[in-house]
Amino acid sequence: MAGASGVIGRRLIPMLVQAGHHVGGMTRSAERAEAVSAMGATPSVCDVYDVDALNAVLAAARPEVVIHELTDLPSRIDPRKGGTFDGTNRIRREGTRNLVDAAVAAGARRIVAQSIGFAYRADGEAVKSEDAPLFEDAPEPFADTVAAVRALEETVTATPGIEGLVLRYGIFYGPGSTYAAEGHYAAEVKRRRFPIVGKGTGIFSFIHVDDAAAATVAAVDRGSPGIYNITDDDPAPVSEWLPQYADALGAKKPYRVPKFVGRMAAGQYAVMLMTELRGASNERAQAELGWRPRYASWRQGFREALG
């Protein structure tokens, strides 16, 4: 059974069906339930906060593996706007606990849950392994996101009676993502409202949405319980990838602005991402999940997905 509300859920369900799995998809929207059915899965309309209904849905489905891809993000991410991440952070804290408990009660052997691969502490190595500490003293609103990520990961990996795997996805690009050609960040770049801040030394680890979905399919049957970074092979600083992203979109080169201008325009959180963010290594996922990204680098991916 897969949660179907996020961008990966929409790519994942057809892959699971094609791989021969019997798939159920849970969403809280009747409209999305029709889309889940069209993808070949058995839909269930349920709110993850309705504990009784959730337990009933999973008990009826009797899933062997539960895939947690539930999110509540707006289509437009504005770091200056309060509350942007509150819905997804609540899912990470409360929804994950409810879903894991229901999965255990239903007899599932494994749960695979999405997390983020860009929450590592902004010091030390430029590219982090899964054992590196998270950025729990980050500027708000990111600090609350990191705390919610920690809660999700501990719930998934430390609950007795079920194998818990956490997939720390990199920054999505490709269909349905905010970096898609029709997505929010593409629109900002085309309007030249996505500048390089400072020296643009923040390291981004990207992943095409289809590669993230393929890694999730691999985690259904492979890999020991634990945490895996799901990223491409080519972490890169903003100063390198952003001009190439603009070029792939047919947009003009991004402006460069000093940090103080970035702080005034978008806040300290955005400046941190652009100047201090650390990348993530995918070595563990490749070794233990038997997975390799089709788009080994965003360089190829941007050309093919955005050109």
Contacts in CASP RR format, 6 or more apart in sequence:
PFRMAT RR
TARGET T0000
AUTHOR 0000-0000-0000
METHOD contacts of the structure
MODEL  1
MAGASGVIGRRLIPMLVQAGHHVGGMTRSAERAEAVSAMGATPSVCDVYD
VDALNAVLAAARPEVVIHELTDLPSRIDPRKGGTFDGTNRIRREGTRNLV
DAAVAAGARRIVAQSIGFAYRADGEAVKSEDAPLFEDAPEPFADTVAAVR
ALEETVTATPGIEGLVLRYGIFYGPGSTYAAEGHYAAEVKRRRFPIVGKG
TGIFSFIHVDDAAAATVAAVDRGSPGIYNITDDDPAPVSEWLPQYADALG
AKKPYRVPKFVGRMAAGQYAVMLMTELRGASNERAQAELGWRPRYASWRQ
GFREALG
1 23 0 8 1.000
1 24 0 8 1.000
1 25 0 8 1.000
1 26 0 8 1.000
1 44 0 8 1.000
1 58 0 8 1.000
1 61 0 8 1.000
1 63 0 8 1.000
1 65 0 8 1.000
1 66 0 8 1.000
1 67 0 8 1.000
2 9 0 8 1.000
2 12 0 8 1.000
2 13 0 8 1.000
2 16 0 8 1.000
2 23 0 8 1.000
2 24 0 8 1.000
2 25 0 8 1.000
2 26 0 8 1.000
2 41 0 8 1.000
2 66 0 8 1.000
2 67 0 8 1.000
2 69 0 8 1.000
3 9 0 8 1.000
3 25 0 8 1.000
3 26 0 8 1.000
3 27 0 8 1.000
3 67 0 8 1.000
3 68 0 8 1.000
3 69 0 8 1.000
3 70 0 8 1.000
4 10 0 8 1.000
4 13 0 8 1.000
4 25 0 8 1.000
4 26 0 8 1.000
4 27 0 8 1.000
4 32 0 8 1.000
4 35 0 8 1.000
4 36 0 8 1.000
4 41 0 8 1.000
4 43 0 8 1.000
4 69 0 8 1.000
5 27 0 8 1.000
5 28 0 8 1.000
5 29 0 8 1.000
5 32 0 8 1.000
5 69 0 8 1.000
5 70 0 8 1.000
5 71 0 8 1.000
5 72 0 8 1.000
6 69 0 8 1.000
6 70 0 8 1.000
6 71 0 8 1.000
7 172 0 8 1.000
7 175 0 8 1.000
7 176 0 8 1.000
7 177 0 8 1.000
7 209 0 8 1.000
8 69 0 8 1.000
8 114 0 8 1.000
8 169 0 8 1.000
8 172 0 8 1.000
8 209 0 8 1.000
8 212 0 8 1.000
8 213 0 8 1.000
8 216 0 8 1.000
9 69 0 8 1.000
9 213 0 8 1.000
10 35 0 8 1.000
10 39 0 8 1.000
10 176 0 8 1.000
11 175 0 8 1.000
11 209 0 8 1.000
11 210 0 8 1.000
11 212 0 8 1.000
11 213 0 8 1.000
12 67 0 8 1.000
12 69 0 8 1.000
12 213 0 8 1.000
12 216 0 8 1.000
12 217 0 8 1.000
13 23 0 8 1.000
13 24 0 8 1.000
13 25 0 8 1.000
13 36 0 8 1.000
13 39 0 8 1.000
13 40 0 8 1.000
13 41 0 8 1.000
14 39 0 8 1.000
14 40 0 8 1.000
15 213 0 8 1.000
15 214 0 8 1.000
15 217 0 8 1.000
16 23 0 8 1.000
16 41 0 8 1.000
16 217 0 8 1.000
16 220 0 8 1.000
17 23 0 8 1.000
17 39 0 8 1.000
17 40 0 8 1.000
17 41 0 8 1.000
19 217 0 8 1.000
21 220 0 8 1.000
22 42 0 8 1.000
23 40 0 8 1.000
23 41 0 8 1.000
23 42 0 8 1.000
24 36 0 8 1.000
24 41 0 8 1.000
24 42 0 8 1.000
24 43 0 8 1.000
24 44 0 8 1.000
24 61 0 8 1.000
24 63 0 8 1.000
25 36 0 8 1.000
25 41 0 8 1.000
25 42 0 8 1.000
25 43 0 8 1.000
25 44 0 8 1.000
26 43 0 8 1.000
26 44 0 8 1.000
26 45 0 8 1.000
26 46 0 8 1.000
26 48 0 8 1.000
26 57 0 8 1.000
26 70 0 8 1.000
27 33 0 8 1.000
27 36 0 8 1.000
27 43 0 8 1.000
27 44 0 8 1.000
27 45 0 8 1.000
27 46 0 8 1.000
28 45 0 8 1.000
28 46 0 8 1.000
28 47 0 8 1.000
28 48 0 8 1.000
29 45 0 8 1.000
30 45 0 8 1.000
32 43 0 8 1.000
33 43 0 8 1.000
33 44 0 8 1.000
33 45 0 8 1.000
34 43 0 8 1.000
36 42 0 8 1.000
36 43 0 8 1.000
37 43 0 8 1.000
42 61 0 8 1.000
44 57 0 8 1.000
44 61 0 8 1.000
46 53 0 8 1.000
46 54 0 8 1.000
46 57 0 8 1.000
47 53 0 8 1.000
47 54 0 8 1.000
48 54 0 8 1.000
48 70 0 8 1.000
48 91 0 8 1.000
48 94 0 8 1.000
48 95 0 8 1.000
48 98 0 8 1.000
48 99 0 8 1.000
49 94 0 8 1.000
49 95 0 8 1.000
49 98 0 8 1.000
51 98 0 8 1.000
51 102 0 8 1.000
54 98 0 8 1.000
54 99 0 8 1.000
54 102 0 8 1.000
55 101 0 8 1.000
55 102 0 8 1.000
55 105 0 8 1.000
55 106 0 8 1.000
57 102 0 8 1.000
58 66 0 8 1.000
58 102 0 8 1.000
58 103 0 8 1.000
58 105 0 8 1.000
58 106 0 8 1.000
58 108 0 8 1.000
59 102 0 8 1.000
59 105 0 8 1.000
59 106 0 8 1.000
61 106 0 8 1.000
62 106 0 8 1.000
62 107 0 8 1.000
63 103 0 8 1.000
63 106 0 8 1.000
63 108 0 8 1.000
64 108 0 8 1.000
64 109 0 8 1.000
64 110 0 8 1.000
65 108 0 8 1.000
65 109 0 8 1.000
65 110 0 8 1.000
65 111 0 8 1.000
65 112 0 8 1.000
65 220 0 8 1.000
66 99 0 8 1.000
66 103 0 8 1.000
66 108 0 8 1.000
66 110 0 8 1.000
66 111 0 8 1.000
66 112 0 8 1.000
67 111 0 8 1.000
67 112 0 8 1.000
67 113 0 8 1.000
67 216 0 8 1.000
67 220 0 8 1.000
68 96 0 8 1.000
68 99 0 8 1.000
68 111 0 8 1.000
68 112 0 8 1.000
68 113 0 8 1.000
68 114 0 8 1.000
68 156 0 8 1.000
69 114 0 8 1.000
69 216 0 8 1.000
70 91 0 8 1.000
70 95 0 8 1.000
70 99 0 8 1.000
71 88 0 8 1.000
71 91 0 8 1.000
71 114 0 8 1.000
72 87 0 8 1.000
72 88 0 8 1.000
72 90 0 8 1.000
72 91 0 8 1.000
73 84 0 8 1.000
73 85 0 8 1.000
73 87 0 8 1.000
73 88 0 8 1.000
74 84 0 8 1.000
75 178 0 8 1.000
75 183 0 8 1.000
75 184 0 8 1.000
76 184 0 8 1.000
77 84 0 8 1.000
77 178 0 8 1.000
77 184 0 8 1.000
77 185 0 8 1.000
78 84 0 8 1.000
79 141 0 8 1.000
79 266 0 8 1.000
79 267 0 8 1.000
79 269 0 8 1.000
79 270 0 8 1.000
80 266 0 8 1.000
80 267 0 8 1.000
80 270 0 8 1.000
82 141 0 8 1.000
83 141 0 8 1.000
84 141 0 8 1.000
85 141 0 8 1.000
85 144 0 8 1.000
85 145 0 8 1.000
85 148 0 8 1.000
88 148 0 8 1.000
89 144 0 8 1.000
89 145 0 8 1.000
89 148 0 8 1.000
90 148 0 8 1.000
92 148 0 8 1.000
92 149 0 8 1.000
92 151 0 8 1.000
92 152 0 8 1.000
93 148 0 8 1.000
93 151 0 8 1.000
93 152 0 8 1.000
96 113 0 8 1.000
96 151 0 8 1.000
96 152 0 8 1.000
96 155 0 8 1.000
96 156 0 8 1.000
97 155 0 8 1.000
99 111 0 8 1.000
100 111 0 8 1.000
100 155 0 8 1.000
100 156 0 8 1.000
100 159 0 8 1.000
100 162 0 8 1.000
101 159 0 8 1.000
103 111 0 8 1.000
103 162 0 8 1.000
104 159 0 8 1.000
104 161 0 8 1.000
104 162 0 8 1.000
107 162 0 8 1.000
108 162 0 8 1.000
109 162 0 8 1.000
109 163 0 8 1.000
110 162 0 8 1.000
110 163 0 8 1.000
110 164 0 8 1.000
110 165 0 8 1.000
110 220 0 8 1.000
111 156 0 8 1.000
111 162 0 8 1.000
111 163 0 8 1.000
111 164 0 8 1.000
111 165 0 8 1.000
112 164 0 8 1.000
112 165 0 8 1.000
112 167 0 8 1.000
112 216 0 8 1.000
112 219 0 8 1.000
112 220 0 8 1.000
113 152 0 8 1.000
113 153 0 8 1.000
113 156 0 8 1.000
113 164 0 8 1.000
113 165 0 8 1.000
113 166 0 8 1.000
113 167 0 8 1.000
114 166 0 8 1.000
114 167 0 8 1.000
114 169 0 8 1.000
114 216 0 8 1.000
115 149 0 8 1.000
115 152 0 8 1.000
115 153 0 8 1.000
115 166 0 8 1.000
115 167 0 8 1.000
115 168 0 8 1.000
115 169 0 8 1.000
115 227 0 8 1.000
116 145 0 8 1.000
116 149 0 8 1.000
116 168 0 8 1.000
116 169 0 8 1.000
116 170 0 8 1.000
117 168 0 8 1.000
117 169 0 8 1.000
117 170 0 8 1.000
117 205 0 8 1.000
117 229 0 8 1.000
117 230 0 8 1.000
117 231 0 8 1.000
117 279 0 8 1.000
117 280 0 8 1.000
118 170 0 8 1.000
118 171 0 8 1.000
118 204 0 8 1.000
118 205 0 8 1.000
118 273 0 8 1.000
118 277 0 8 1.000
118 278 0 8 1.000
118 279 0 8 1.000
118 280 0 8 1.000
119 134 0 8 1.000
119 135 0 8 1.000
119 138 0 8 1.000
119 142 0 8 1.000
119 145 0 8 1.000
119 146 0 8 1.000
119 149 0 8 1.000
119 168 0 8 1.000
120 128 0 8 1.000
120 132 0 8 1.000
120 133 0 8 1.000
120 134 0 8 1.000
120 135 0 8 1.000
120 278 0 8 1.000
120 279 0 8 1.000
120 280 0 8 1.000
121 132 0 8 1.000
121 133 0 8 1.000
121 134 0 8 1.000
121 135 0 8 1.000
121 136 0 8 1.000
121 137 0 8 1.000
121 278 0 8 1.000
122 135 0 8 1.000
122 138 0 8 1.000
122 272 0 8 1.000
122 276 0 8 1.000
122 277 0 8 1.000
122 278 0 8 1.000
124 278 0 8 1.000
125 132 0 8 1.000
125 278 0 8 1.000
126 203 0 8 1.000
126 235 0 8 1.000
126 278 0 8 1.000
126 279 0 8 1.000
127 203 0 8 1.000
127 205 0 8 1.000
127 235 0 8 1.000
127 278 0 8 1.000
127 279 0 8 1.000
127 280 0 8 1.000
127 281 0 8 1.000
128 229 0 8 1.000
128 278 0 8 1.000
128 279 0 8 1.000
128 280 0 8 1.000
128 281 0 8 1.000
129 229 0 8 1.000
129 280 0 8 1.000
129 281 0 8 1.000
129 283 0 8 1.000
129 284 0 8 1.000
130 168 0 8 1.000
130 226 0 8 1.000
130 227 0 8 1.000
130 228 0 8 1.000
130 229 0 8 1.000
130 284 0 8 1.000
132 278 0 8 1.000
134 146 0 8 1.000
134 149 0 8 1.000
134 150 0 8 1.000
135 142 0 8 1.000
135 143 0 8 1.000
135 146 0 8 1.000
136 143 0 8 1.000
136 146 0 8 1.000
136 147 0 8 1.000
136 150 0 8 1.000
137 143 0 8 1.000
138 146 0 8 1.000
138 269 0 8 1.000
138 272 0 8 1.000
139 268 0 8 1.000
139 269 0 8 1.000
139 272 0 8 1.000
140 269 0 8 1.000
141 269 0 8 1.000
142 269 0 8 1.000
142 272 0 8 1.000
152 166 0 8 1.000
153 166 0 8 1.000
153 227 0 8 1.000
156 164 0 8 1.000
156 165 0 8 1.000
156 166 0 8 1.000
157 164 0 8 1.000
157 165 0 8 1.000
157 166 0 8 1.000
157 225 0 8 1.000
157 226 0 8 1.000
157 227 0 8 1.000
163 225 0 8 1.000
164 225 0 8 1.000
164 226 0 8 1.000
165 219 0 8 1.000
165 223 0 8 1.000
165 225 0 8 1.000
165 226 0 8 1.000
165 227 0 8 1.000
165 228 0 8 1.000
166 226 0 8 1.000
166 227 0 8 1.000
166 228 0 8 1.000
167 212 0 8 1.000
167 215 0 8 1.000
167 216 0 8 1.000
167 219 0 8 1.000
167 228 0 8 1.000
167 230 0 8 1.000
167 285 0 8 1.000
168 227 0 8 1.000
168 228 0 8 1.000
168 229 0 8 1.000
168 230 0 8 1.000
168 280 0 8 1.000
169 207 0 8 1.000
169 212 0 8 1.000
169 230 0 8 1.000
169 231 0 8 1.000
170 205 0 8 1.000
170 206 0 8 1.000
170 207 0 8 1.000
170 212 0 8 1.000
170 229 0 8 1.000
170 230 0 8 1.000
170 231 0 8 1.000
170 280 0 8 1.000
171 179 0 8 1.000
171 204 0 8 1.000
171 205 0 8 1.000
171 206 0 8 1.000
171 207 0 8 1.000
172 178 0 8 1.000
172 179 0 8 1.000
172 206 0 8 1.000
172 207 0 8 1.000
172 208 0 8 1.000
172 209 0 8 1.000
172 212 0 8 1.000
173 179 0 8 1.000
173 180 0 8 1.000
173 206 0 8 1.000
173 207 0 8 1.000
173 208 0 8 1.000
173 209 0 8 1.000
173 298 0 8 1.000
173 301 0 8 1.000
173 302 0 8 1.000
173 305 0 8 1.000
173 306 0 8 1.000
174 180 0 8 1.000
174 208 0 8 1.000
174 209 0 8 1.000
174 210 0 8 1.000
174 305 0 8 1.000
174 306 0 8 1.000
175 209 0 8 1.000
175 305 0 8 1.000
176 182 0 8 1.000
176 183 0 8 1.000
176 209 0 8 1.000
177 183 0 8 1.000
177 209 0 8 1.000
178 184 0 8 1.000
178 185 0 8 1.000
179 185 0 8 1.000
179 186 0 8 1.000
179 206 0 8 1.000
179 245 0 8 1.000
180 186 0 8 1.000
180 305 0 8 1.000
180 306 0 8 1.000
181 249 0 8 1.000
181 305 0 8 1.000
181 306 0 8 1.000
181 307 0 8 1.000
185 194 0 8 1.000
186 249 0 8 1.000
186 306 0 8 1.000
188 194 0 8 1.000
189 242 0 8 1.000
189 245 0 8 1.000
189 246 0 8 1.000
189 249 0 8 1.000
189 251 0 8 1.000
189 254 0 8 1.000
190 249 0 8 1.000
190 250 0 8 1.000
190 251 0 8 1.000
192 251 0 8 1.000
192 252 0 8 1.000
192 254 0 8 1.000
192 255 0 8 1.000
194 242 0 8 1.000
194 254 0 8 1.000
195 254 0 8 1.000
195 255 0 8 1.000
195 256 0 8 1.000
195 257 0 8 1.000
195 262 0 8 1.000
196 238 0 8 1.000
196 239 0 8 1.000
196 242 0 8 1.000
196 243 0 8 1.000
196 254 0 8 1.000
196 255 0 8 1.000
196 256 0 8 1.000
196 257 0 8 1.000
196 274 0 8 1.000
197 238 0 8 1.000
197 256 0 8 1.000
197 257 0 8 1.000
197 258 0 8 1.000
197 259 0 8 1.000
197 261 0 8 1.000
197 262 0 8 1.000
197 270 0 8 1.000
197 271 0 8 1.000
197 274 0 8 1.000
197 275 0 8 1.000
198 256 0 8 1.000
198 257 0 8 1.000
198 258 0 8 1.000
198 259 0 8 1.000
198 274 0 8 1.000
198 275 0 8 1.000
199 239 0 8 1.000
199 275 0 8 1.000
200 237 0 8 1.000
200 238 0 8 1.000
200 239 0 8 1.000
200 242 0 8 1.000
200 274 0 8 1.000
200 275 0 8 1.000
201 237 0 8 1.000
201 238 0 8 1.000
201 239 0 8 1.000
201 275 0 8 1.000
201 276 0 8 1.000
202 237 0 8 1.000
202 238 0 8 1.000
202 273 0 8 1.000
202 274 0 8 1.000
202 275 0 8 1.000
202 276 0 8 1.000
202 277 0 8 1.000
202 278 0 8 1.000
203 235 0 8 1.000
203 236 0 8 1.000
203 237 0 8 1.000
203 277 0 8 1.000
203 278 0 8 1.000
203 279 0 8 1.000
204 235 0 8 1.000
204 236 0 8 1.000
204 237 0 8 1.000
204 238 0 8 1.000
204 241 0 8 1.000
204 277 0 8 1.000
204 279 0 8 1.000
205 229 0 8 1.000
205 231 0 8 1.000
205 232 0 8 1.000
205 235 0 8 1.000
205 279 0 8 1.000
205 280 0 8 1.000
205 282 0 8 1.000
206 231 0 8 1.000
206 232 0 8 1.000
206 234 0 8 1.000
206 241 0 8 1.000
206 298 0 8 1.000
207 230 0 8 1.000
207 231 0 8 1.000
207 232 0 8 1.000
207 293 0 8 1.000
208 232 0 8 1.000
208 293 0 8 1.000
208 294 0 8 1.000
208 295 0 8 1.000
208 301 0 8 1.000
208 305 0 8 1.000
210 294 0 8 1.000
211 230 0 8 1.000
211 232 0 8 1.000
211 293 0 8 1.000
211 294 0 8 1.000
211 295 0 8 1.000
212 230 0 8 1.000
214 291 0 8 1.000
214 293 0 8 1.000
214 294 0 8 1.000
215 228 0 8 1.000
215 230 0 8 1.000
215 285 0 8 1.000
215 289 0 8 1.000
215 291 0 8 1.000
215 293 0 8 1.000
216 230 0 8 1.000
218 289 0 8 1.000
218 290 0 8 1.000
218 291 0 8 1.000
219 228 0 8 1.000
219 289 0 8 1.000
222 288 0 8 1.000
222 289 0 8 1.000
222 290 0 8 1.000
223 288 0 8 1.000
223 289 0 8 1.000
224 288 0 8 1.000
228 282 0 8 1.000
228 284 0 8 1.000
228 285 0 8 1.000
228 288 0 8 1.000
228 289 0 8 1.000
229 280 0 8 1.000
229 281 0 8 1.000
229 282 0 8 1.000
229 284 0 8 1.000
229 285 0 8 1.000
230 282 0 8 1.000
230 285 0 8 1.000
231 279 0 8 1.000
231 280 0 8 1.000
231 281 0 8 1.000
231 282 0 8 1.000
231 293 0 8 1.000
232 282 0 8 1.000
232 293 0 8 1.000
232 295 0 8 1.000
232 296 0 8 1.000
232 297 0 8 1.000
232 298 0 8 1.000
233 282 0 8 1.000
233 293 0 8 1.000
233 296 0 8 1.000
233 297 0 8 1.000
234 296 0 8 1.000
234 297 0 8 1.000
234 298 0 8 1.000
234 299 0 8 1.000
235 279 0 8 1.000
235 280 0 8 1.000
235 281 0 8 1.000
236 298 0 8 1.000
238 274 0 8 1.000
238 275 0 8 1.000
241 298 0 8 1.000
241 302 0 8 1.000
242 254 0 8 1.000
243 253 0 8 1.000
243 254 0 8 1.000
244 298 0 8 1.000
244 299 0 8 1.000
244 302 0 8 1.000
245 302 0 8 1.000
245 306 0 8 1.000
246 252 0 8 1.000
246 253 0 8 1.000
246 254 0 8 1.000
247 253 0 8 1.000
248 302 0 8 1.000
248 303 0 8 1.000
248 306 0 8 1.000
248 307 0 8 1.000
249 306 0 8 1.000
249 307 0 8 1.000
257 265 0 8 1.000
259 271 0 8 1.000
259 275 0 8 1.000
262 270 0 8 1.000
262 271 0 8 1.000
262 274 0 8 1.000
263 271 0 8 1.000
282 293 0 8 1.000
285 291 0 8 1.000
286 292 0 8 1.000
295 301 0 8 1.000
295 304 0 8 1.000
295 305 0 8 1.000
END
